[in-house]
Amino acid sequence: MPLVNGFDLIEIIKERHVVAGAFNTTNLETTIGILNAVEKSGIPAFIQIAPTNIPVSGYGYIADMVERYAKTMDTPVALHLDHGKDFDSVRQAARAGFTSVMTDNAHYDYEENIQHTREAVEFAKGYGIPVEAELGAIAGKEDDNVVEGEGKTNPDQVLDFVSRTGVDMLAVAVGNVHGLNLDPNIDFPLLRKIQEICPVPLVLHGASGIPDEQIAQMVDNGVIKINVASDLRTAFITSAGKSYEEDPDRFDLVNVCLDAEKAVEDVVYHKIQVMNQLSPVKVH
């Protein structure tokens, strides 16, 4: 089927009471690995890319390859901009055909976050696509961006932030971290408090380092979208590195790429199962 508008995907997710994985891509092989796993699972998903990864493929090429592959699928998929740190990245993604965007202004103070987020929301209305924003500072390293310390989402700000910005999804900081080198510790009481207050669906970033048993609890805590990036990159790089270690003279690049693609597919498929508390026999 064609790429699905993010608003429609949100409704499908809520109706089915599932969690959509949001899996970061960079290139063709990672994209195909992700979408193979999504189709195999039958669970709707976001495929996404951050501006820091755009130099490899560009907004247009990513949109073209995802859209082309999605047409061969029966499982709904939306194409999402992850961590748009400035208005220009949001604009370029929307113009390229992305069906959902994130404007990440958490590095600003509260009022500036609201101002810049509102600007992105108003722009996205012209394209009819949803906007995700972040409230609170998610620690760790996302590509070249490093956030130190802990800046959990303040529940007292949630309703004001959502109402004043008009965002459609809210990424929260509840002990989750970007990357694989820090120790996440999800604050479930805080997450449940935010869930009770927040009028829009919640998003969890930094799922690569979170234990499976905690990920499995998200579907009942208001989270509809869970981001996974580092695990996929690790799988890809590890697969390619293993090929070299086993045979430094290997030159069959096609099979090296296919092996890396399969490594990504296996990780994505496992993550989807965990997010939705599914066993392999239930996923088809």
MOSUL-V710886 format. One record per backbone hydrogen bond with DSSP energy under -0.5 kcal/mol. CO is the residue of the C=O (numbers start at 1). NH is the residue of the N-H. If there is no record, write none. Layout:
((CO & NH) (CO & NH))
//
This chain:
((5 & 9) (6 & 10) (7 & 11) (8 & 12) (9 & 13) (10 & 14) (11 & 15) (12 & 16) (13 & 17) (13 & 18) (19 & 21) (20 & 226) (21 & 23) (21 & 46) (22 & 228) (23 & 48) (27 & 31) (28 & 32) (29 & 33) (30 & 34) (31 & 35) (32 & 36) (33 & 37) (34 & 38) (35 & 39) (36 & 40) (37 & 41) (38 & 42) (38 & 43) (41 & 284) (45 & 78) (46 & 23) (47 & 80) (48 & 25) (49 & 82) (50 & 53) (50 & 54) (51 & 54) (53 & 56) (53 & 57) (54 & 57) (54 & 58) (57 & 61) (58 & 62) (59 & 63) (60 & 64) (61 & 65) (62 & 66) (63 & 67) (64 & 68) (65 & 69) (66 & 70) (67 & 71) (69 & 72) (70 & 73) (76 & 45) (77 & 4) (78 & 47) (78 & 80) (79 & 99) (79 & 100) (80 & 49) (80 & 82) (81 & 102) (82 & 51) (83 & 85) (84 & 104) (86 & 90) (87 & 91) (88 & 92) (89 & 93) (90 & 94) (91 & 95) (92 & 96) (93 & 97) (93 & 98) (94 & 97) (99 & 6) (99 & 130) (100 & 81) (101 & 132) (102 & 84) (102 & 104) (103 & 105) (103 & 134) (105 & 108) (109 & 113) (110 & 114) (111 & 115) (112 & 116) (113 & 117) (114 & 118) (115 & 119) (116 & 120) (117 & 121) (118 & 122) (119 & 123) (120 & 124) (121 & 125) (122 & 126) (123 & 126) (124 & 127) (124 & 128) (124 & 129) (125 & 128) (130 & 101) (131 & 168) (131 & 169) (132 & 103) (133 & 171) (135 & 173) (136 & 138) (137 & 139) (137 & 151) (139 & 178) (140 & 142) (140 & 147) (141 & 143) (142 & 145) (144 & 146) (145 & 142) (147 & 140) (149 & 151) (151 & 137) (153 & 155) (154 & 157) (154 & 158) (155 & 158) (155 & 159) (157 & 161) (158 & 162) (159 & 163) (160 & 164) (161 & 165) (162 & 166) (168 & 201) (169 & 133) (169 & 171) (170 & 203) (171 & 135) (172 & 174) (172 & 205) (173 & 153) (174 & 187) (175 & 185) (176 & 139) (178 & 141) (182 & 184) (186 & 188) (187 & 191) (188 & 192) (189 & 193) (190 & 194) (191 & 195) (192 & 196) (193 & 197) (194 & 198) (201 & 170) (202 & 224) (202 & 225) (203 & 172) (203 & 205) (204 & 227) (206 & 177) (206 & 209) (207 & 210) (211 & 214) (211 & 215) (212 & 216) (214 & 217) (215 & 218) (217 & 220) (218 & 221) (218 & 223) (222 & 202) (222 & 224) (224 & 20) (225 & 204) (226 & 22) (227 & 207) (228 & 24) (229 & 232) (229 & 233) (230 & 234) (231 & 235) (232 & 236) (233 & 237) (234 & 238) (235 & 239) (236 & 240) (237 & 241) (238 & 242) (239 & 243) (240 & 244) (241 & 245) (242 & 246) (243 & 247) (247 & 250) (251 & 253) (252 & 255) (252 & 256) (253 & 257) (254 & 258) (255 & 259) (256 & 260) (257 & 261) (258 & 262) (259 & 263) (260 & 264) (261 & 265) (262 & 266) (263 & 267) (264 & 268) (265 & 269) (266 & 270) (267 & 271) (268 & 272) (269 & 273) (270 & 274) (271 & 275) (272 & 276) (273 & 278) (274 & 277) (279 & 282) (279 & 283) (280 & 283) (282 & 284))
//
